[in-house]
Amino acid sequence: MSHYETAEIVAKSFFSKDKTTLKKHTTSAGYSSFIMGLNAMPNSKKKIEIEILDEVTDGKIAWVRYKTSFDGRTGIFKLVKENGLWKVTNKNPKDKGPF
């Protein structure tokens, strides 16, 4: 699965509060960050659409900029290769992404 396909799955699972799918496609640090956000987010029954706006890979790190129909905002995911699979991880304040 590509890094941008993984990013789309993570965004959809986050906004629909699908913890099982979210955990499968994130690192342990990334999952912990998402869980904190899930607890503060209101429930929504609407179908979430994700639009990938831009993506960049540099070896075993990838960045994906996306927009969701949930709130219309853009977001950026940092992904890393873990056991040969792309997984969304948390961004550190010192991370200088391409966007």
Backbone hydrogen bonds, N-H to C=O, Kabsch-Sander energy under -0.5 kcal/mol:
donor,donor_aa,acceptor,acceptor_aa,energy
6,T,2,S,-2.1
7,A,3,H,-2.2
8,E,4,Y,-1.9
9,I,5,E,-2.1
10,V,6,T,-2.5
11,A,7,A,-2.5
12,K,8,E,-2.4
13,S,9,I,-2.6
14,F,10,V,-2.5
15,F,11,A,-2.4
16,S,12,K,-1.6
17,K,14,F,-1.2
18,D,13,S,-2.8
19,K,17,K,-1.3
22,L,18,D,-2.3
23,K,19,K,-2.5
24,K,20,T,-1.6
25,H,21,T,-1.3
26,T,23,K,-0.9
27,T,88,V,-2.4
31,Y,27,T,-2.8
32,S,28,S,-2.0
33,S,29,A,-1.7
34,F,30,G,-2.2
35,I,31,Y,-2.5
36,M,32,S,-1.5
37,G,33,S,-1.4
38,L,34,F,-2.5
39,N,35,I,-1.7
40,A,36,M,-0.6
40,A,37,G,-0.7
41,M,37,G,-0.7
41,M,38,L,-0.8
49,E,47,K,-0.5
51,E,67,K,-3.0
52,I,50,I,-0.5
53,L,51,E,-0.6
53,L,65,R,-2.7
54,D,65,R,-1.7
56,V,63,W,-2.3
58,D,61,I,-3.3
60,K,58,D,-0.6
61,I,58,D,-1.0
62,A,79,L,-2.4
63,W,56,V,-2.9
64,V,77,F,-2.2
65,R,54,D,-2.8
66,Y,75,G,-2.6
67,K,51,E,-2.1
68,T,73,R,-1.5
69,S,49,E,-2.2
72,G,68,T,-1.4
75,G,66,Y,-2.4
77,F,64,V,-2.7
78,K,89,T,-0.7
79,L,62,A,-3.2
80,V,87,K,-2.5
81,K,60,K,-1.5
82,E,80,V,-0.5
82,E,85,L,-3.1
85,L,82,E,-1.7
87,K,80,V,-2.3
88,V,25,H,-2.3
89,T,78,K,-2.9
95,D,92,N,-1.9
97,G,95,D,-0.8
